[in-house]
Amino acid sequence: MGGALVNAGAMDLDELFPDKPDDPLTLLTKQDLDPFSVHELEARIAILEAEIARVKAKLASSVNFRASADELFKKT
C-alpha cells in the first residue's frame, strides 16, 4: 500500500482546524505582521523553519515506524 500524496497547494487552515478557532496555529497565521520589525520577522522565520524541520522529522519517524510495522505484520 503506497503512501497518500499530500495536496501540494496552499492549505486553508479553516479546513484543517474548522472547530478550533483558538488553535495556536490558526491564531499564528492570522496575526498582524505589520507591527514587527525586520529583525523580529527574520527571527520569526528562523523559529518557524526550525518548527518545520521538527515536524518533518516527526513525520519521517512516523512513516518509518508505520512501514516497519506493516512489514512485520504483512500477510504472505
Secondary structure, 3 states (H helix, E strand, C coil): CCCCCCCCCCCCHHHHCCCCCCCHHHHHHHCCCCCCCHHHHHHHHHHHHHHHHHHHHHHHHHHHHHHHHHHHCCCC
